[in-house]
Amino acid sequence: MLNWLRKALRSRYVEMLEEENARLKAENRAMLNSLLGTAGFGPIETGEAGKPAALTRVRKRSWGQIQAMREEEARK
């Protein structure tokens, strides 16, 4: 009986650790995607086995281009 209780508690503990691990992986992926977005790269999409896909470069606009777009919109 004691062994069964010990096994049940251990399996619950392992389950809690696996849930925490999954939560931390998701949080780390979100932080990494945020940093990549700041650097001008698109987000990493995870594939089937959790392997990241290839990075795609996102075109960033210069402040001059942004200002020109804003001025054009203001004229309209």
PDB file of N, H, CA, C and O in Angstrom:
ATOM      1  N   MET A   1       0.828  -1.201   0.000  1.00  0.00           N
ATOM      2  CA  MET A   1       0.000   0.000   0.000  1.00  0.00           C
ATOM      3  C   MET A   1       0.864   1.252   0.000  1.00  0.00           C
ATOM      4  O   MET A   1       0.569   2.211  -0.714  1.00  0.00           O
ATOM      5  N   LEU A   2       1.917   1.250   0.788  1.00  0.00           N
ATOM      6  H   LEU A   2       2.156   0.472   1.368  1.00  0.00           H
ATOM      7  CA  LEU A   2       2.812   2.397   0.866  1.00  0.00           C
ATOM      8  C   LEU A   2       3.525   2.608  -0.471  1.00  0.00           C
ATOM      9  O   LEU A   2       3.714   3.739  -0.917  1.00  0.00           O
ATOM     10  N   ASN A   3       3.914   1.501  -1.098  1.00  0.00           N
ATOM     11  H   ASN A   3       3.760   0.582  -0.736  1.00  0.00           H
ATOM     12  CA  ASN A   3       4.572   1.616  -2.405  1.00  0.00           C
ATOM     13  C   ASN A   3       3.629   2.199  -3.451  1.00  0.00           C
ATOM     14  O   ASN A   3       4.048   3.013  -4.274  1.00  0.00           O
ATOM     15  N   TRP A   4       2.363   1.791  -3.430  1.00  0.00           N
ATOM     16  H   TRP A   4       2.023   1.130  -2.761  1.00  0.00           H
ATOM     17  CA  TRP A   4       1.390   2.326  -4.381  1.00  0.00           C
ATOM     18  C   TRP A   4       1.216   3.828  -4.189  1.00  0.00           C
ATOM     19  O   TRP A   4       1.164   4.572  -5.167  1.00  0.00           O
ATOM     20  N   LEU A   5       1.125   4.284  -2.935  1.00  0.00           N
ATOM     21  H   LEU A   5       1.167   3.679  -2.140  1.00  0.00           H
ATOM     22  CA  LEU A   5       0.981   5.707  -2.641  1.00  0.00           C
ATOM     23  C   LEU A   5       2.212   6.472  -3.109  1.00  0.00           C
ATOM     24  O   LEU A   5       2.095   7.544  -3.702  1.00  0.00           O
ATOM     25  N   ARG A   6       3.372   5.927  -2.845  1.00  0.00           N
ATOM     26  H   ARG A   6       3.466   5.056  -2.363  1.00  0.00           H
ATOM     27  CA  ARG A   6       4.621   6.560  -3.264  1.00  0.00           C
ATOM     28  C   ARG A   6       4.677   6.677  -4.790  1.00  0.00           C
ATOM     29  O   ARG A   6       5.094   7.704  -5.326  1.00  0.00           O
ATOM     30  N   LYS A   7       4.256   5.618  -5.480  1.00  0.00           N
ATOM     31  H   LYS A   7       3.918   4.784  -5.045  1.00  0.00           H
ATOM     32  CA  LYS A   7       4.260   5.619  -6.940  1.00  0.00           C
ATOM     33  C   LYS A   7       3.252   6.639  -7.473  1.00  0.00           C
ATOM     34  O   LYS A   7       3.550   7.348  -8.434  1.00  0.00           O
ATOM     35  N   ALA A   8       2.083   6.723  -6.877  1.00  0.00           N
ATOM     36  H   ALA A   8       1.841   6.146  -6.097  1.00  0.00           H
ATOM     37  CA  ALA A   8       1.049   7.669  -7.313  1.00  0.00           C
ATOM     38  C   ALA A   8       1.521   9.106  -7.117  1.00  0.00           C
ATOM     39  O   ALA A   8       1.326   9.948  -7.994  1.00  0.00           O
ATOM     40  N   LEU A   9       2.141   9.389  -5.974  1.00  0.00           N
ATOM     41  H   LEU A   9       2.300   8.705  -5.262  1.00  0.00           H
ATOM     42  CA  LEU A   9       2.637  10.743  -5.722  1.00  0.00           C
ATOM     43  C   LEU A   9       3.782  11.094  -6.657  1.00  0.00           C
ATOM     44  O   LEU A   9       3.866  12.227  -7.133  1.00  0.00           O
ATOM     45  N   ARG A  10       4.661  10.141  -6.925  1.00  0.00           N
ATOM     46  H   ARG A  10       4.592   9.221  -6.538  1.00  0.00           H
ATOM     47  CA  ARG A  10       5.797  10.382  -7.811  1.00  0.00           C
ATOM     48  C   ARG A  10       5.302  10.662  -9.233  1.00  0.00           C
ATOM     49  O   ARG A  10       5.818  11.558  -9.901  1.00  0.00           O
ATOM     50  N   SER A  11       4.299   9.895  -9.703  1.00  0.00           N
ATOM     51  H   SER A  11       3.880   9.166  -9.161  1.00  0.00           H
ATOM     52  CA  SER A  11       3.799  10.126 -11.055  1.00  0.00           C
ATOM     53  C   SER A  11       3.141  11.505 -11.150  1.00  0.00           C
ATOM     54  O   SER A  11       3.257  12.167 -12.181  1.00  0.00           O
ATOM     55  N   ARG A  12       2.455  11.946 -10.098  1.00  0.00           N
ATOM     56  H   ARG A  12       2.360  11.408  -9.261  1.00  0.00           H
ATOM     57  CA  ARG A  12       1.858  13.287 -10.091  1.00  0.00           C
ATOM     58  C   ARG A  12       2.952  14.345 -10.117  1.00  0.00           C
ATOM     59  O   ARG A  12       2.815  15.368 -10.788  1.00  0.00           O
ATOM     60  N   TYR A  13       4.044  14.100  -9.384  1.00  0.00           N
ATOM     61  H   TYR A  13       4.155  13.269  -8.839  1.00  0.00           H
ATOM     62  CA  TYR A  13       5.171  15.040  -9.356  1.00  0.00           C
ATOM     63  C   TYR A  13       5.807  15.138 -10.736  1.00  0.00           C
ATOM     64  O   TYR A  13       6.116  16.236 -11.199  1.00  0.00           O
ATOM     65  N   VAL A  14       6.003  14.016 -11.389  1.00  0.00           N
ATOM     66  H   VAL A  14       5.752  13.124 -11.013  1.00  0.00           H
ATOM     67  CA  VAL A  14       6.581  14.005 -12.730  1.00  0.00           C
ATOM     68  C   VAL A  14       5.652  14.722 -13.704  1.00  0.00           C
ATOM     69  O   VAL A  14       6.114  15.461 -14.574  1.00  0.00           O
ATOM     70  N   GLU A  15       4.348  14.509 -13.563  1.00  0.00           N
ATOM     71  H   GLU A  15       3.973  13.909 -12.857  1.00  0.00           H
ATOM     72  CA  GLU A  15       3.379  15.186 -14.412  1.00  0.00           C
ATOM     73  C   GLU A  15       3.449  16.702 -14.218  1.00  0.00           C
ATOM     74  O   GLU A  15       3.384  17.456 -15.189  1.00  0.00           O
ATOM     75  N   MET A  16       3.582  17.145 -12.976  1.00  0.00           N
ATOM     76  H   MET A  16       3.635  16.532 -12.187  1.00  0.00           H
ATOM     77  CA  MET A  16       3.698  18.576 -12.702  1.00  0.00           C
ATOM     78  C   MET A  16       4.980  19.138 -13.320  1.00  0.00           C
ATOM     79  O   MET A  16       4.972  20.239 -13.871  1.00  0.00           O
ATOM     80  N   LEU A  17       6.081  18.382 -13.230  1.00  0.00           N
ATOM     81  H   LEU A  17       6.087  17.488 -12.782  1.00  0.00           H
ATOM     82  CA  LEU A  17       7.341  18.834 -13.830  1.00  0.00           C
ATOM     83  C   LEU A  17       7.231  18.931 -15.350  1.00  0.00           C
ATOM     84  O   LEU A  17       7.757  19.868 -15.950  1.00  0.00           O
ATOM     85  N   GLU A  18       6.551  17.968 -15.977  1.00  0.00           N
ATOM     86  H   GLU A  18       6.123  17.206 -15.489  1.00  0.00           H
ATOM     87  CA  GLU A  18       6.375  18.004 -17.424  1.00  0.00           C
ATOM     88  C   GLU A  18       5.513  19.201 -17.846  1.00  0.00           C
ATOM     89  O   GLU A  18       5.794  19.831 -18.866  1.00  0.00           O
ATOM     90  N   GLU A  19       4.481  19.518 -17.080  1.00  0.00           N
ATOM     91  H   GLU A  19       4.253  19.006 -16.251  1.00  0.00           H
ATOM     92  CA  GLU A  19       3.651  20.679 -17.375  1.00  0.00           C
ATOM     93  C   GLU A  19       4.457  21.968 -17.245  1.00  0.00           C
ATOM     94  O   GLU A  19       4.337  22.871 -18.073  1.00  0.00           O
ATOM     95  N   GLU A  20       5.275  22.045 -16.207  1.00  0.00           N
ATOM     96  H   GLU A  20       5.372  21.312 -15.534  1.00  0.00           H
ATOM     97  CA  GLU A  20       6.119  23.222 -16.005  1.00  0.00           C
ATOM     98  C   GLU A  20       7.134  23.354 -17.139  1.00  0.00           C
ATOM     99  O   GLU A  20       7.410  24.460 -17.606  1.00  0.00           O
ATOM    100  N   ASN A  21       7.683  22.231 -17.577  1.00  0.00           N
ATOM    101  H   ASN A  21       7.458  21.333 -17.198  1.00  0.00           H
ATOM    102  CA  ASN A  21       8.635  22.222 -18.677  1.00  0.00           C
ATOM    103  C   ASN A  21       7.978  22.736 -19.956  1.00  0.00           C
ATOM    104  O   ASN A  21       8.573  23.540 -20.673  1.00  0.00           O
ATOM    105  N   ALA A  22       6.767  22.286 -20.251  1.00  0.00           N
ATOM    106  H   ALA A  22       6.283  21.632 -19.669  1.00  0.00           H
ATOM    107  CA  ALA A  22       6.046  22.733 -21.445  1.00  0.00           C
ATOM    108  C   ALA A  22       5.739  24.226 -21.363  1.00  0.00           C
ATOM    109  O   ALA A  22       5.845  24.940 -22.361  1.00  0.00           O
ATOM    110  N   ARG A  23       5.359  24.697 -20.177  1.00  0.00           N
ATOM    111  H   ARG A  23       5.273  24.118 -19.367  1.00  0.00           H
ATOM    112  CA  ARG A  23       5.062  26.118 -19.998  1.00  0.00           C
ATOM    113  C   ARG A  23       6.314  26.963 -20.219  1.00  0.00           C
ATOM    114  O   ARG A  23       6.254  28.003 -20.875  1.00  0.00           O
ATOM    115  N   LEU A  24       7.442  26.523 -19.677  1.00  0.00           N
ATOM    116  H   LEU A  24       7.491  25.678 -19.145  1.00  0.00           H
ATOM    117  CA  LEU A  24       8.689  27.276 -19.838  1.00  0.00           C
ATOM    118  C   LEU A  24       9.169  27.275 -21.286  1.00  0.00           C
ATOM    119  O   LEU A  24       9.699  28.278 -21.766  1.00  0.00           O
ATOM    120  N   LYS A  25       8.986  26.155 -21.982  1.00  0.00           N
ATOM    121  H   LYS A  25       8.556  25.341 -21.592  1.00  0.00           H
ATOM    122  CA  LYS A  25       9.360  26.107 -23.403  1.00  0.00           C
ATOM    123  C   LYS A  25       8.541  27.110 -24.206  1.00  0.00           C
ATOM    124  O   LYS A  25       9.081  27.821 -25.054  1.00  0.00           O
ATOM    125  N   ALA A  26       7.238  27.167 -23.937  1.00  0.00           N
ATOM    126  H   ALA A  26       6.800  26.590 -23.248  1.00  0.00           H
ATOM    127  CA  ALA A  26       6.375  28.108 -24.655  1.00  0.00           C
ATOM    128  C   ALA A  26       6.769  29.554 -24.338  1.00  0.00           C
ATOM    129  O   ALA A  26       6.779  30.411 -25.223  1.00  0.00           O
ATOM    130  N   GLU A  27       7.090  29.812 -23.084  1.00  0.00           N
ATOM    131  H   GLU A  27       7.083  29.117 -22.366  1.00  0.00           H
ATOM    132  CA  GLU A  27       7.503  31.159 -22.688  1.00  0.00           C
ATOM    133  C   GLU A  27       8.824  31.543 -23.356  1.00  0.00           C
ATOM    134  O   GLU A  27       8.977  32.666 -23.835  1.00  0.00           O
ATOM    135  N   ASN A  28       9.773  30.611 -23.386  1.00  0.00           N
ATOM    136  H   ASN A  28       9.649  29.699 -22.996  1.00  0.00           H
ATOM    137  CA  ASN A  28      11.053  30.878 -24.029  1.00  0.00           C
ATOM    138  C   ASN A  28      10.883  31.114 -25.525  1.00  0.00           C
ATOM    139  O   ASN A  28      11.539  31.989 -26.091  1.00  0.00           O
ATOM    140  N   ARG A  29      10.002  30.334 -26.179  1.00  0.00           N
ATOM    141  H   ARG A  29       9.470  29.623 -25.720  1.00  0.00           H
ATOM    142  CA  ARG A  29       9.749  30.509 -27.603  1.00  0.00           C
ATOM    143  C   ARG A  29       9.158  31.895 -27.863  1.00  0.00           C
ATOM    144  O   ARG A  29       9.524  32.557 -28.834  1.00  0.00           O
ATOM    145  N   ALA A  30       8.248  32.329 -26.996  1.00  0.00           N
ATOM    146  H   ALA A  30       7.951  31.791 -26.207  1.00  0.00           H
ATOM    147  CA  ALA A  30       7.645  33.649 -27.157  1.00  0.00           C
ATOM    148  C   ALA A  30       8.689  34.751 -26.989  1.00  0.00           C
ATOM    149  O   ALA A  30       8.695  35.719 -27.749  1.00  0.00           O
ATOM    150  N   MET A  31       9.566  34.612 -26.004  1.00  0.00           N
ATOM    151  H   MET A  31       9.561  33.825 -25.386  1.00  0.00           H
ATOM    152  CA  MET A  31      10.618  35.609 -25.801  1.00  0.00           C
ATOM    153  C   MET A  31      11.595  35.617 -26.963  1.00  0.00           C
ATOM    154  O   MET A  31      12.033  36.685 -27.390  1.00  0.00           O
ATOM    155  N   LEU A  32      11.944  34.450 -27.482  1.00  0.00           N
ATOM    156  H   LEU A  32      11.588  33.582 -27.135  1.00  0.00           H
ATOM    157  CA  LEU A  32      12.848  34.368 -28.623  1.00  0.00           C
ATOM    158  C   LEU A  32      12.216  35.019 -29.848  1.00  0.00           C
ATOM    159  O   LEU A  32      12.889  35.762 -30.562  1.00  0.00           O
ATOM    160  N   ASN A  33      10.940  34.754 -30.102  1.00  0.00           N
ATOM    161  H   ASN A  33      10.394  34.150 -29.522  1.00  0.00           H
ATOM    162  CA  ASN A  33      10.253  35.366 -31.237  1.00  0.00           C
ATOM    163  C   ASN A  33      10.175  36.883 -31.085  1.00  0.00           C
ATOM    164  O   ASN A  33      10.251  37.613 -32.073  1.00  0.00           O
ATOM    165  N   SER A  34      10.025  37.352 -29.854  1.00  0.00           N
ATOM    166  H   SER A  34       9.963  36.759 -29.051  1.00  0.00           H
ATOM    167  CA  SER A  34      10.008  38.791 -29.612  1.00  0.00           C
ATOM    168  C   SER A  34      11.362  39.405 -29.963  1.00  0.00           C
ATOM    169  O   SER A  34      11.425  40.447 -30.615  1.00  0.00           O
ATOM    170  N   LEU A  35      12.434  38.763 -29.533  1.00  0.00           N
ATOM    171  H   LEU A  35      12.382  37.916 -29.003  1.00  0.00           H
ATOM    172  CA  LEU A  35      13.771  39.266 -29.849  1.00  0.00           C
ATOM    173  C   LEU A  35      14.057  39.194 -31.343  1.00  0.00           C
ATOM    174  O   LEU A  35      14.661  40.107 -31.906  1.00  0.00           O
ATOM    175  N   LEU A  36      13.627  38.115 -31.985  1.00  0.00           N
ATOM    176  H   LEU A  36      13.136  37.373 -31.528  1.00  0.00           H
ATOM    177  CA  LEU A  36      13.837  37.998 -33.426  1.00  0.00           C
ATOM    178  C   LEU A  36      13.054  39.069 -34.172  1.00  0.00           C
ATOM    179  O   LEU A  36      13.539  39.613 -35.164  1.00  0.00           O
ATOM    180  N   GLY A  37      11.850  39.374 -33.705  1.00  0.00           N
ATOM    181  H   GLY A  37      11.456  38.932 -32.900  1.00  0.00           H
ATOM    182  CA  GLY A  37      11.063  40.431 -34.327  1.00  0.00           C
ATOM    183  C   GLY A  37      11.738  41.780 -34.212  1.00  0.00           C
ATOM    184  O   GLY A  37      11.685  42.583 -35.143  1.00  0.00           O
ATOM    185  N   THR A  38      12.375  42.038 -33.075  1.00  0.00           N
ATOM    186  H   THR A  38      12.417  41.385 -32.319  1.00  0.00           H
ATOM    187  CA  THR A  38      13.108  43.278 -32.888  1.00  0.00           C
ATOM    188  C   THR A  38      14.291  43.350 -33.847  1.00  0.00           C
ATOM    189  O   THR A  38      14.644  44.429 -34.323  1.00  0.00           O
ATOM    190  N   ALA A  39      14.906  42.199 -34.131  1.00  0.00           N
ATOM    191  H   ALA A  39      14.620  41.322 -33.744  1.00  0.00           H
ATOM    192  CA  ALA A  39      16.059  42.143 -35.029  1.00  0.00           C
ATOM    193  C   ALA A  39      15.654  42.124 -36.493  1.00  0.00           C
ATOM    194  O   ALA A  39      16.518  42.205 -37.366  1.00  0.00           O
ATOM    195  N   GLY A  40      14.363  42.019 -36.786  1.00  0.00           N
ATOM    196  H   GLY A  40      13.661  41.953 -36.077  1.00  0.00           H
ATOM    197  CA  GLY A  40      13.895  42.052 -38.162  1.00  0.00           C
ATOM    198  C   GLY A  40      13.641  40.697 -38.777  1.00  0.00           C
ATOM    199  O   GLY A  40      13.461  40.597 -39.990  1.00  0.00           O
ATOM    200  N   PHE A  41      13.622  39.654 -37.975  1.00  0.00           N
ATOM    201  H   PHE A  41      13.768  39.735 -36.989  1.00  0.00           H
ATOM    202  CA  PHE A  41      13.323  38.314 -38.475  1.00  0.00           C
ATOM    203  C   PHE A  41      11.899  37.951 -38.115  1.00  0.00           C
ATOM    204  O   PHE A  41      11.341  38.460 -37.143  1.00  0.00           O
ATOM    205  N   GLY A  42      11.319  37.071 -38.902  1.00  0.00           N
ATOM    206  H   GLY A  42      11.772  36.657 -39.691  1.00  0.00           H
ATOM    207  CA  GLY A  42       9.982  36.585 -38.610  1.00  0.00           C
ATOM    208  C   GLY A  42      10.014  35.596 -37.451  1.00  0.00           C
ATOM    209  O   GLY A  42      11.083  35.128 -37.058  1.00  0.00           O
ATOM    210  N   PRO A  43       8.857  35.281 -36.912  1.00  0.00           N
ATOM    211  CA  PRO A  43       8.815  34.340 -35.788  1.00  0.00           C
ATOM    212  C   PRO A  43       9.177  32.918 -36.224  1.00  0.00           C
ATOM    213  O   PRO A  43       9.019  32.550 -37.388  1.00  0.00           O
ATOM    214  N   ILE A  44       9.656  32.143 -35.280  1.00  0.00           N
ATOM    215  H   ILE A  44       9.784  32.442 -34.334  1.00  0.00           H
ATOM    216  CA  ILE A  44       9.983  30.745 -35.524  1.00  0.00           C
ATOM    217  C   ILE A  44       8.717  29.932 -35.333  1.00  0.00           C
ATOM    218  O   ILE A  44       8.099  29.976 -34.269  1.00  0.00           O
ATOM    219  N   GLU A  45       8.334  29.197 -36.350  1.00  0.00           N
ATOM    220  H   GLU A  45       8.835  29.161 -37.214  1.00  0.00           H
ATOM    221  CA  GLU A  45       7.192  28.295 -36.259  1.00  0.00           C
ATOM    222  C   GLU A  45       7.739  26.906 -35.960  1.00  0.00           C
ATOM    223  O   GLU A  45       8.627  26.425 -36.663  1.00  0.00           O
ATOM    224  N   THR A  46       7.226  26.269 -34.942  1.00  0.00           N
ATOM    225  H   THR A  46       6.505  26.660 -34.370  1.00  0.00           H
ATOM    226  CA  THR A  46       7.713  24.938 -34.605  1.00  0.00           C
ATOM    227  C   THR A  46       7.036  23.910 -35.483  1.00  0.00           C
ATOM    228  O   THR A  46       5.833  23.979 -35.739  1.00  0.00           O
ATOM    229  N   GLY A  47       7.820  22.962 -35.935  1.00  0.00           N
ATOM    230  H   GLY A  47       8.797  22.906 -35.727  1.00  0.00           H
ATOM    231  CA  GLY A  47       7.303  21.912 -36.798  1.00  0.00           C
ATOM    232  C   GLY A  47       6.717  20.777 -36.002  1.00  0.00           C
ATOM    233  O   GLY A  47       6.301  20.957 -34.857  1.00  0.00           O
ATOM    234  N   GLU A  48       6.683  19.608 -36.604  1.00  0.00           N
ATOM    235  H   GLU A  48       7.021  19.462 -37.534  1.00  0.00           H
ATOM    236  CA  GLU A  48       6.051  18.456 -35.982  1.00  0.00           C
ATOM    237  C   GLU A  48       6.773  18.001 -34.719  1.00  0.00           C
ATOM    238  O   GLU A  48       6.144  17.825 -33.676  1.00  0.00           O
ATOM    239  N   ALA A  49       8.065  17.812 -34.802  1.00  0.00           N
ATOM    240  H   ALA A  49       8.576  17.955 -35.649  1.00  0.00           H
ATOM    241  CA  ALA A  49       8.810  17.277 -33.666  1.00  0.00           C
ATOM    242  C   ALA A  49       9.402  18.380 -32.807  1.00  0.00           C
ATOM    243  O   ALA A  49      10.357  18.141 -32.069  1.00  0.00           O
ATOM    244  N   GLY A  50       8.847  19.592 -32.892  1.00  0.00           N
ATOM    245  H   GLY A  50       8.071  19.786 -33.492  1.00  0.00           H
ATOM    246  CA  GLY A  50       9.369  20.698 -32.108  1.00  0.00           C
ATOM    247  C   GLY A  50      10.625  21.287 -32.710  1.00  0.00           C
ATOM    248  O   GLY A  50      11.310  22.086 -32.071  1.00  0.00           O
ATOM    249  N   LYS A  51      10.933  20.895 -33.944  1.00  0.00           N
ATOM    250  H   LYS A  51      10.377  20.246 -34.462  1.00  0.00           H
ATOM    251  CA  LYS A  51      12.110  21.441 -34.607  1.00  0.00           C
ATOM    252  C   LYS A  51      11.733  22.767 -35.249  1.00  0.00           C
ATOM    253  O   LYS A  51      10.698  22.862 -35.909  1.00  0.00           O
ATOM    254  N   PRO A  52      12.555  23.789 -35.066  1.00  0.00           N
ATOM    255  CA  PRO A  52      12.212  25.080 -35.654  1.00  0.00           C
ATOM    256  C   PRO A  52      12.348  25.071 -37.167  1.00  0.00           C
ATOM    257  O   PRO A  52      13.200  24.379 -37.724  1.00  0.00           O
ATOM    258  N   ALA A  53      11.505  25.840 -37.817  1.00  0.00           N
ATOM    259  H   ALA A  53      10.812  26.402 -37.365  1.00  0.00           H
ATOM    260  CA  ALA A  53      11.570  25.990 -39.268  1.00  0.00           C
ATOM    261  C   ALA A  53      12.627  27.037 -39.608  1.00  0.00           C
ATOM    262  O   ALA A  53      13.193  27.658 -38.708  1.00  0.00           O
ATOM    263  N   ALA A  54      12.892  27.233 -40.865  1.00  0.00           N
ATOM    264  H   ALA A  54      12.433  26.728 -41.595  1.00  0.00           H
ATOM    265  CA  ALA A  54      13.898  28.190 -41.310  1.00  0.00           C
ATOM    266  C   ALA A  54      13.459  29.619 -40.979  1.00  0.00           C
ATOM    267  O   ALA A  54      12.267  29.926 -40.976  1.00  0.00           O
ATOM    268  N   LEU A  55      14.423  30.474 -40.705  1.00  0.00           N
ATOM    269  H   LEU A  55      15.391  30.225 -40.707  1.00  0.00           H
ATOM    270  CA  LEU A  55      14.139  31.868 -40.420  1.00  0.00           C
ATOM    271  C   LEU A  55      13.906  32.626 -41.718  1.00  0.00           C
ATOM    272  O   LEU A  55      14.591  32.393 -42.714  1.00  0.00           O
ATOM    273  N   THR A  56      12.951  33.521 -41.703  1.00  0.00           N
ATOM    274  H   THR A  56      12.395  33.711 -40.894  1.00  0.00           H
ATOM    275  CA  THR A  56      12.704  34.364 -42.858  1.00  0.00           C
ATOM    276  C   THR A  56      13.003  35.807 -42.471  1.00  0.00           C
ATOM    277  O   THR A  56      12.665  36.242 -41.371  1.00  0.00           O
ATOM    278  N   ARG A  57      13.621  36.527 -43.355  1.00  0.00           N
ATOM    279  H   ARG A  57      13.896  36.173 -44.249  1.00  0.00           H
ATOM    280  CA  ARG A  57      13.988  37.917 -43.092  1.00  0.00           C
ATOM    281  C   ARG A  57      12.793  38.818 -43.378  1.00  0.00           C
ATOM    282  O   ARG A  57      12.185  38.727 -44.445  1.00  0.00           O
ATOM    283  N   VAL A  58      12.458  39.681 -42.433  1.00  0.00           N
ATOM    284  H   VAL A  58      12.951  39.754 -41.567  1.00  0.00           H
ATOM    285  CA  VAL A  58      11.381  40.636 -42.586  1.00  0.00           C
ATOM    286  C   VAL A  58      12.012  41.974 -42.956  1.00  0.00           C
ATOM    287  O   VAL A  58      12.976  42.403 -42.321  1.00  0.00           O
ATOM    288  N   ARG A  59      11.481  42.627 -43.966  1.00  0.00           N
ATOM    289  H   ARG A  59      10.698  42.279 -44.482  1.00  0.00           H
ATOM    290  CA  ARG A  59      12.034  43.902 -44.396  1.00  0.00           C
ATOM    291  C   ARG A  59      11.610  44.978 -43.418  1.00  0.00           C
ATOM    292  O   ARG A  59      10.420  45.200 -43.192  1.00  0.00           O
ATOM    293  N   LYS A  60      12.607  45.649 -42.835  1.00  0.00           N
ATOM    294  H   LYS A  60      13.573  45.469 -43.018  1.00  0.00           H
ATOM    295  CA  LYS A  60      12.318  46.739 -41.909  1.00  0.00           C
ATOM    296  C   LYS A  60      12.417  48.060 -42.654  1.00  0.00           C
ATOM    297  O   LYS A  60      13.284  48.234 -43.510  1.00  0.00           O
ATOM    298  N   ARG A  61      11.564  48.952 -42.340  1.00  0.00           N
ATOM    299  H   ARG A  61      10.860  48.811 -41.644  1.00  0.00           H
ATOM    300  CA  ARG A  61      11.558  50.262 -42.969  1.00  0.00           C
ATOM    301  C   ARG A  61      12.414  51.232 -42.149  1.00  0.00           C
ATOM    302  O   ARG A  61      12.474  51.150 -40.922  1.00  0.00           O
ATOM    303  N   SER A  62      13.068  52.141 -42.853  1.00  0.00           N
ATOM    304  H   SER A  62      13.020  52.207 -43.849  1.00  0.00           H
ATOM    305  CA  SER A  62      13.862  53.159 -42.156  1.00  0.00           C
ATOM    306  C   SER A  62      12.920  54.233 -41.629  1.00  0.00           C
ATOM    307  O   SER A  62      11.760  54.308 -42.033  1.00  0.00           O
ATOM    308  N   TRP A  63      13.429  55.065 -40.722  1.00  0.00           N
ATOM    309  H   TRP A  63      14.372  55.005 -40.394  1.00  0.00           H
ATOM    310  CA  TRP A  63      12.603  56.136 -40.171  1.00  0.00           C
ATOM    311  C   TRP A  63      12.202  57.117 -41.260  1.00  0.00           C
ATOM    312  O   TRP A  63      11.117  57.696 -41.208  1.00  0.00           O
ATOM    313  N   GLY A  64      13.075  57.308 -42.249  1.00  0.00           N
ATOM    314  H   GLY A  64      13.957  56.838 -42.290  1.00  0.00           H
ATOM    315  CA  GLY A  64      12.738  58.189 -43.358  1.00  0.00           C
ATOM    316  C   GLY A  64      11.570  57.652 -44.166  1.00  0.00           C
ATOM    317  O   GLY A  64      10.680  58.407 -44.557  1.00  0.00           O
ATOM    318  N   GLN A  65      11.572  56.341 -44.417  1.00  0.00           N
ATOM    319  H   GLN A  65      12.295  55.728 -44.099  1.00  0.00           H
ATOM    320  CA  GLN A  65      10.468  55.727 -45.148  1.00  0.00           C
ATOM    321  C   GLN A  65       9.170  55.802 -44.348  1.00  0.00           C
ATOM    322  O   GLN A  65       8.105  56.056 -44.910  1.00  0.00           O
ATOM    323  N   ILE A  66       9.259  55.583 -43.040  1.00  0.00           N
ATOM    324  H   ILE A  66      10.125  55.376 -42.583  1.00  0.00           H
ATOM    325  CA  ILE A  66       8.072  55.648 -42.182  1.00  0.00           C
ATOM    326  C   ILE A  66       7.505  57.064 -42.189  1.00  0.00           C
ATOM    327  O   ILE A  66       6.293  57.255 -42.293  1.00  0.00           O
ATOM    328  N   GLN A  67       8.389  58.056 -42.077  1.00  0.00           N
ATOM    329  H   GLN A  67       9.373  57.902 -41.993  1.00  0.00           H
ATOM    330  CA  GLN A  67       7.944  59.455 -42.087  1.00  0.00           C
ATOM    331  C   GLN A  67       7.293  59.804 -43.421  1.00  0.00           C
ATOM    332  O   GLN A  67       6.273  60.493 -43.444  1.00  0.00           O
ATOM    333  N   ALA A  68       7.866  59.341 -44.531  1.00  0.00           N
ATOM    334  H   ALA A  68       8.694  58.782 -44.512  1.00  0.00           H
ATOM    335  CA  ALA A  68       7.289  59.608 -45.847  1.00  0.00           C
ATOM    336  C   ALA A  68       5.911  58.971 -45.975  1.00  0.00           C
ATOM    337  O   ALA A  68       5.001  59.580 -46.538  1.00  0.00           O
ATOM    338  N   MET A  69       5.744  57.749 -45.459  1.00  0.00           N
ATOM    339  H   MET A  69       6.483  57.255 -45.002  1.00  0.00           H
ATOM    340  CA  MET A  69       4.435  57.090 -45.510  1.00  0.00           C
ATOM    341  C   MET A  69       3.415  57.858 -44.676  1.00  0.00           C
ATOM    342  O   MET A  69       2.264  58.006 -45.086  1.00  0.00           O
ATOM    343  N   ARG A  70       3.831  58.346 -43.506  1.00  0.00           N
ATOM    344  H   ARG A  70       4.766  58.225 -43.173  1.00  0.00           H
ATOM    345  CA  ARG A  70       2.922  59.110 -42.655  1.00  0.00           C
ATOM    346  C   ARG A  70       2.510  60.425 -43.314  1.00  0.00           C
ATOM    347  O   ARG A  70       1.347  60.824 -43.249  1.00  0.00           O
ATOM    348  N   GLU A  71       3.466  61.086 -43.944  1.00  0.00           N
ATOM    349  H   GLU A  71       4.410  60.761 -43.997  1.00  0.00           H
ATOM    350  CA  GLU A  71       3.152  62.340 -44.627  1.00  0.00           C
ATOM    351  C   GLU A  71       2.188  62.082 -45.781  1.00  0.00           C
ATOM    352  O   GLU A  71       1.265  62.867 -46.001  1.00  0.00           O
ATOM    353  N   GLU A  72       2.389  60.996 -46.518  1.00  0.00           N
ATOM    354  H   GLU A  72       3.138  60.358 -46.340  1.00  0.00           H
ATOM    355  CA  GLU A  72       1.502  60.650 -47.632  1.00  0.00           C
ATOM    356  C   GLU A  72       0.090  60.373 -47.128  1.00  0.00           C
ATOM    357  O   GLU A  72      -0.885  60.801 -47.745  1.00  0.00           O
ATOM    358  N   GLU A  73      -0.025  59.657 -46.007  1.00  0.00           N
ATOM    359  H   GLU A  73       0.767  59.309 -45.505  1.00  0.00           H
ATOM    360  CA  GLU A  73      -1.336  59.373 -45.428  1.00  0.00           C
ATOM    361  C   GLU A  73      -1.995  60.654 -44.921  1.00  0.00           C
ATOM    362  O   GLU A  73      -3.214  60.798 -45.013  1.00  0.00           O
ATOM    363  N   ALA A  74      -1.203  61.582 -44.389  1.00  0.00           N
ATOM    364  H   ALA A  74      -0.212  61.465 -44.314  1.00  0.00           H
ATOM    365  CA  ALA A  74      -1.751  62.824 -43.877  1.00  0.00           C
ATOM    366  C   ALA A  74      -2.277  63.694 -45.007  1.00  0.00           C
ATOM    367  O   ALA A  74      -3.248  64.429 -44.827  1.00  0.00           O
ATOM    368  N   ARG A  75      -1.638  63.614 -46.175  1.00  0.00           N
ATOM    369  H   ARG A  75      -0.849  63.017 -46.321  1.00  0.00           H
ATOM    370  CA  ARG A  75      -2.102  64.381 -47.339  1.00  0.00           C
ATOM    371  C   ARG A  75      -3.455  63.898 -47.844  1.00  0.00           C
ATOM    372  O   ARG A  75      -4.245  64.679 -48.374  1.00  0.00           O
ATOM    373  N   LYS A  76      -3.713  62.615 -47.677  1.00  0.00           N
ATOM    374  H   LYS A  76      -3.071  61.980 -47.247  1.00  0.00           H
ATOM    375  CA  LYS A  76      -4.964  62.029 -48.179  1.00  0.00           C
ATOM    376  C   LYS A  76      -6.112  62.363 -47.326  1.00  0.00           C
ATOM    377  O   LYS A  76      -7.235  61.947 -47.611  1.00  0.00           O
TER     378      LYS A  76
END
